[in-house]
């Protein structure tokens, strides 16, 4: 495995309470401006945000995907596509360091394979279905990363959590329980939590799955807006065609049978020009027998 750097887990000193007052709004940039978060190792801008070389994933003798090589460029929305059982969400687990690869290299933000025990990860994650804690309010869910990784006073944590909720269109939802939210609102709350520590890289696992067309379109618009306005790099696992064409800068497609990548590029170009029947059928919604 390559390891181009290590993460610094040293915490910054607590924020002076006088810096936060009830009449001073907390914007998305407040955290960086006041430098109250634990330090991440500096991102190495000469490298891609993610670089994967000859990656094989699976467990023991079970190889799910192999010989995967691709890059995710800074500032793009990169989609991981494929049919059911191809390993899309599993690949995401390996990219964020929850699983160790069978072979190959993963480099995230120029610092090698993510070591989740080494300090603050250089990314945020929105898991499938949101994964909110049902016993906590929405605001408390968003505040969890801040409580875990910072020494901010409670008032500052609360203010930042509310600011993140406002950023994703959930102003006023902080005191609600997750059970009181619609499916689309839960996904938005999960994105707010993923953004709590101001990452430059965010992973989203099936963000529009299970949503009605209007809610899905609204979430897609949010993803594009956040990427452009905050300069975020986003890696999105999805199989929703409408979402792919609305949000993706580039994509890759995994195949369950071949157990590797069968296409990479702009999804619009792949739909129009791919000579691979599997790729063409996927983007044009054709069955295997058609």
C-alpha positions as CSV (number, residue, x, y, z in Angstrom):
1,X,0.0,0.0,0.0
2,X,1.2,3.5,-0.6
3,X,1.4,5.9,2.2
4,X,2.3,9.5,1.2
5,X,1.6,11.0,4.6
6,X,0.0,10.7,7.9
7,X,-2.9,12.5,9.6
8,X,-2.3,14.8,12.5
9,X,-4.7,14.1,15.4
10,X,-3.6,17.0,17.5
11,X,-6.6,19.0,18.7
12,X,-6.7,22.7,18.6
13,X,-7.4,24.7,21.8
14,X,-11.0,25.3,22.8
15,X,-12.8,28.2,21.2
16,X,-13.1,31.4,23.1
17,X,-16.8,31.6,24.0
18,X,-16.8,35.4,23.3
19,X,-16.3,34.6,19.6
20,X,-19.8,33.0,19.5
21,X,-22.8,35.2,20.4
22,X,-26.5,34.8,19.9
23,X,-26.6,37.7,17.5
24,X,-23.7,36.5,15.4
25,X,-24.8,34.1,12.6
26,X,-22.7,31.1,12.0
27,X,-22.0,30.6,8.3
28,X,-20.6,27.5,6.5
29,X,-17.1,29.1,6.6
30,X,-17.1,29.8,10.3
31,X,-15.3,26.6,11.3
32,X,-12.4,27.3,8.9
33,X,-12.3,31.0,9.8
34,X,-11.9,30.4,13.5
35,X,-9.7,27.3,13.1
36,X,-11.6,25.4,15.8
37,X,-11.5,22.0,14.2
38,X,-8.7,19.4,14.6
39,X,-6.1,19.7,12.0
40,X,-6.2,17.5,8.9
41,X,-3.0,16.9,7.1
42,X,-2.7,19.4,4.2
43,X,-4.3,18.2,1.0
44,X,-1.7,17.6,-1.7
45,X,-3.2,19.4,-4.6
46,X,-0.7,18.0,-7.1
47,X,-2.4,14.6,-6.9
48,X,-5.9,13.5,-7.7
49,X,-8.4,13.5,-4.8
50,X,-8.5,9.7,-5.1
51,X,-6.2,7.4,-6.9
52,X,-6.8,3.7,-7.2
53,X,-4.4,1.3,-8.8
54,X,-4.8,-2.4,-9.5
55,X,-7.3,-2.8,-6.7
56,X,-8.9,-6.1,-5.8
57,X,-11.7,-6.2,-3.2
58,X,-13.4,-9.0,-1.3
59,X,-12.9,-11.3,1.7
60,X,-10.6,-14.3,1.9
61,X,-11.1,-16.4,-1.2
62,X,-14.1,-14.4,-2.4
63,X,-13.0,-11.8,-5.0
64,X,-15.8,-9.3,-5.7
65,X,-13.9,-7.0,-8.0
66,X,-10.4,-7.0,-9.3
67,X,-7.8,-4.9,-11.3
68,X,-9.7,-1.7,-10.6
69,X,-7.8,1.4,-11.6
70,X,-9.3,4.9,-11.7
71,X,-8.9,8.5,-10.5
72,X,-11.3,11.0,-9.0
73,X,-10.4,14.6,-9.9
74,X,-10.7,17.4,-7.5
75,X,-14.0,19.3,-7.6
76,X,-15.9,16.7,-9.7
77,X,-19.0,14.6,-8.9
78,X,-17.9,11.1,-9.6
79,X,-20.4,8.3,-9.8
80,X,-19.9,4.6,-9.2
81,X,-22.4,2.6,-11.3
82,X,-23.3,-1.0,-11.9
83,X,-26.0,-3.5,-11.6
84,X,-27.3,-5.1,-8.4
85,X,-24.6,-7.1,-6.7
86,X,-21.8,-5.6,-8.7
87,X,-20.1,-4.3,-5.5
88,X,-20.8,-0.5,-5.7
89,X,-21.4,0.1,-2.0
90,X,-18.7,-2.5,-1.1
91,X,-16.2,-0.5,-3.1
92,X,-17.1,2.6,-1.2
93,X,-16.4,0.8,2.1
94,X,-12.9,0.0,0.8
95,X,-12.4,3.6,-0.4
96,X,-13.2,5.0,3.1
97,X,-11.0,2.5,5.0
98,X,-13.7,0.3,6.5
99,X,-12.2,-2.8,4.7
100,X,-8.7,-3.7,3.8
101,X,-8.1,-4.5,0.1
102,X,-7.0,-7.9,-1.1
103,X,-4.4,-6.3,-3.4
104,X,-3.6,-2.9,-5.0
105,X,-3.4,0.7,-3.8
106,X,-5.9,3.3,-2.6
107,X,-4.6,6.9,-2.1
108,X,-7.1,9.4,-0.7
109,X,-6.2,13.1,-0.7
110,X,-2.5,12.3,-1.2
111,X,-2.2,10.5,2.1
112,X,-2.4,6.8,1.2
113,X,-4.9,4.3,2.4
114,X,-7.3,5.9,5.0
115,X,-6.3,5.0,8.5
116,X,-9.5,5.6,10.6
117,X,-7.5,5.2,13.8
118,X,-4.9,7.8,13.0
119,X,-7.1,10.9,13.4
120,X,-9.6,13.0,11.6
121,X,-10.5,11.4,8.2
122,X,-10.1,13.7,5.2
123,X,-13.7,13.1,4.1
124,X,-17.3,12.9,5.2
125,X,-19.8,10.1,4.5
126,X,-23.5,9.8,3.9
127,X,-24.5,6.2,4.4
128,X,-27.4,4.4,2.8
129,X,-30.8,5.5,4.1
130,X,-29.1,8.3,6.1
131,X,-28.2,6.1,9.1
132,X,-29.4,8.7,11.6
133,X,-29.7,7.8,15.2
134,X,-33.4,7.6,16.0
135,X,-33.1,8.5,19.7
136,X,-31.3,11.8,18.9
137,X,-32.8,14.9,17.4
138,X,-31.7,15.9,13.9
139,X,-29.5,18.7,15.3
140,X,-27.9,16.2,17.7
141,X,-27.2,13.9,14.8
142,X,-25.4,16.6,12.9
143,X,-23.5,17.7,16.0
144,X,-22.1,14.2,16.7
145,X,-18.9,14.7,14.6
146,X,-18.3,18.1,16.2
147,X,-18.7,16.6,19.7
148,X,-16.4,13.8,18.8
149,X,-13.6,15.7,17.1
150,X,-13.6,19.2,18.6
151,X,-13.5,21.0,21.9
152,X,-16.0,23.6,20.9
153,X,-18.5,24.7,23.6
154,X,-22.0,23.4,23.4
155,X,-23.4,26.8,22.1
156,X,-20.9,26.8,19.2
157,X,-21.6,23.1,18.3
158,X,-25.3,23.8,18.3
159,X,-24.9,26.9,16.1
160,X,-22.7,25.1,13.5
161,X,-25.1,22.1,13.4
162,X,-28.0,24.5,12.7
163,X,-26.0,26.2,10.0
164,X,-25.3,22.9,8.3
165,X,-29.0,22.0,8.4
166,X,-29.8,25.4,6.9
167,X,-27.2,24.8,4.1
168,X,-29.1,21.6,3.0
169,X,-32.5,23.2,3.2
170,X,-33.5,22.0,6.7
171,X,-33.7,25.2,8.5
172,X,-35.9,24.7,11.6
173,X,-35.6,20.9,11.7
174,X,-32.9,20.7,14.4
175,X,-35.4,19.8,17.2
176,X,-37.2,17.1,15.2
177,X,-36.6,13.4,15.6
178,X,-35.6,11.5,12.5
179,X,-38.9,9.6,12.6
180,X,-40.6,13.0,11.9
181,X,-38.8,13.5,8.7
182,X,-39.6,12.4,5.2
183,X,-37.2,10.2,3.3
184,X,-35.7,13.1,1.4
185,X,-35.3,15.1,4.6
186,X,-33.4,12.3,6.2
187,X,-31.0,12.2,3.3
188,X,-30.5,15.9,3.6
189,X,-29.8,15.6,7.3
190,X,-27.3,12.9,6.7
191,X,-25.5,15.1,4.1
192,X,-25.5,18.0,6.7
193,X,-23.8,15.6,9.2
194,X,-21.2,14.6,6.5
195,X,-20.4,18.3,6.1
196,X,-20.1,19.1,9.8
197,X,-16.3,18.9,9.9
198,X,-15.8,20.9,6.7
199,X,-14.3,18.1,4.5
200,X,-13.3,18.7,0.9
201,X,-14.3,15.1,-0.1
202,X,-17.7,13.6,0.5
203,X,-18.9,10.1,-0.2
204,X,-22.7,9.5,-0.8
205,X,-24.1,6.0,-0.8
206,X,-27.4,5.8,-2.9
207,X,-28.5,9.3,-1.9
208,X,-31.7,9.3,-4.2
209,X,-32.7,5.6,-3.7
210,X,-36.3,5.2,-2.5
211,X,-37.2,8.8,-3.1
212,X,-40.1,10.1,-5.2
213,X,-39.1,11.8,-8.5
214,X,-39.5,15.3,-7.1
215,X,-37.6,14.6,-3.9
216,X,-34.8,12.9,-5.9
217,X,-34.5,15.8,-8.3
218,X,-34.3,18.2,-5.4
219,X,-31.5,16.2,-3.7
220,X,-29.6,16.0,-7.0
221,X,-29.8,19.8,-7.3
222,X,-28.5,20.1,-3.8
223,X,-25.5,17.8,-4.5
224,X,-24.6,19.8,-7.6
225,X,-25.0,23.1,-5.8
226,X,-22.9,22.0,-2.8
227,X,-20.1,20.7,-5.1
228,X,-20.0,24.0,-7.1
229,X,-20.5,26.5,-4.2
230,X,-18.2,24.8,-1.7
231,X,-15.7,23.3,-4.1
232,X,-16.4,19.8,-2.9
233,X,-15.3,16.6,-4.5
234,X,-18.2,14.0,-4.3
235,X,-18.1,10.3,-4.9
236,X,-21.6,9.0,-5.4
237,X,-22.8,5.3,-5.5
238,X,-26.0,5.1,-7.5
239,X,-27.9,3.2,-10.1
240,X,-30.6,5.9,-10.7
241,X,-30.3,7.0,-14.3
242,X,-32.0,10.3,-13.9
243,X,-29.6,11.2,-11.0
244,X,-26.6,10.1,-12.9
245,X,-27.2,12.4,-15.8
246,X,-28.1,15.3,-13.5
247,X,-25.1,15.2,-11.2
248,X,-22.2,13.2,-12.7
249,X,-19.1,14.8,-14.1
250,X,-17.7,11.4,-14.8
251,X,-18.4,7.8,-13.8
252,X,-17.2,4.2,-13.8
253,X,-19.3,1.1,-14.3
254,X,-18.7,-2.2,-12.5
255,X,-19.7,-5.5,-13.9
256,X,-20.7,-8.4,-11.7
257,X,-19.7,-11.1,-14.2
258,X,-16.4,-9.6,-15.4
259,X,-15.6,-8.5,-11.8
260,X,-14.0,-5.3,-13.0
261,X,-14.6,-1.9,-14.5
262,X,-16.1,-2.1,-18.0
263,X,-16.5,1.6,-18.7
264,X,-15.3,5.0,-17.5
265,X,-16.0,8.5,-18.7
266,X,-18.8,11.1,-19.0
267,X,-22.1,9.2,-18.7
268,X,-23.6,11.2,-21.6
269,X,-20.8,10.2,-23.9
270,X,-21.1,6.6,-22.7
271,X,-24.8,6.5,-23.4
272,X,-24.3,8.0,-26.9
273,X,-21.2,6.2,-28.1
274,X,-20.3,3.1,-26.1
275,X,-19.9,0.0,-28.2
276,X,-20.2,-2.3,-25.2
277,X,-23.8,-3.7,-25.2
278,X,-23.8,-4.0,-21.4
279,X,-23.0,-0.3,-21.1
280,X,-25.4,0.8,-23.8
281,X,-28.2,-1.3,-22.3
282,X,-27.6,0.1,-18.9
283,X,-27.8,3.8,-20.0
284,X,-30.6,3.2,-22.4
285,X,-32.7,1.0,-20.0
286,X,-32.7,-2.1,-22.2
287,X,-33.1,-5.6,-20.8
288,X,-30.5,-8.3,-21.7
289,X,-33.0,-10.0,-24.1
290,X,-33.9,-6.8,-26.0
